[in-house]
Amino acid sequence: MTERELKLLLDAHAIKRVQIHYAVMSHGYMVIADGKPLETGKREPREFKTLDAAAKLLFKLGVAEFAVKLRTT
């Protein structure tokens, strides 16, 4: 799902859970909304270098509450 699609779903109150996962392979963070990763325009997973960068995007989109998952196990 792209940033635009996420914004539309958030505005429609169709998203139940938003998480930021630590991506071990890329040493960065990914935004996951209802189990689907946020993607770039090329449909590749969008990765953030810092937790702050991911949180700033969610704040910009109007997300007031999210979870952070640092382990995948």
N, C-alpha and C positions, 0 to 999 in steps of 0.2 A: 504494500500500500504506500502510495506517495504522500508527501506532506499535505498536498491539496485534498486528497481523499480522506486523510485522517482528520483534517479540519472540518470537512463536510460531515463526517460521521460524529465528531464531537459536538458540532452544532445541533445535530439531530438527536443527541443523547443516546446514540447507538453503541457507544464504547463502554464496556463494563470495567475493564482493568487495563491500566497502563503500567509498564515496567521498564526499567533500564537494566539491561544485562551486561555484565562484563564479558567481552569477547576475547577469549584467551589467545586465539591464533593471531589476532591483529593487535593485541594489547590496547584495545580501545573499548568503547561502549556502544551498544545498540539499543534503540527504542523498540519495544514490543507492545503492540496494542491488541488485546484479545487474541494473543497467540501468533499474530502476524507481524513480521518485522517491518519497520519503516524502510522504504526503498528510495533510491535515486530515480531520476527520470529514465535511466536506462534499465530500470528494474533490478538493480544490484543492491544488496543490503547497504544501507547508509550507516557509516561508522563515525563515531565522534572520538576525538583524542582524549577528551576529559569528561568527567562526570558533569562538571559545570556547564559545558557546552551543550550536552544533551538536555540538562535541566532547563537551560535558558530557552531552548527551542520549545519544550513543553509549556513553559510559562507563556511564551509568545502565542502559542496556540490556544491558551486558556485552560490548560490542565492544572487543577489546583492540588491534586493528590496523585502520587505515583509511588511505586515500590522500587527498591534497588536490589537486584540479585547479583551477588558477587561470585557465587559458585554455581556451576551447572549441574552438580550432582545432588 
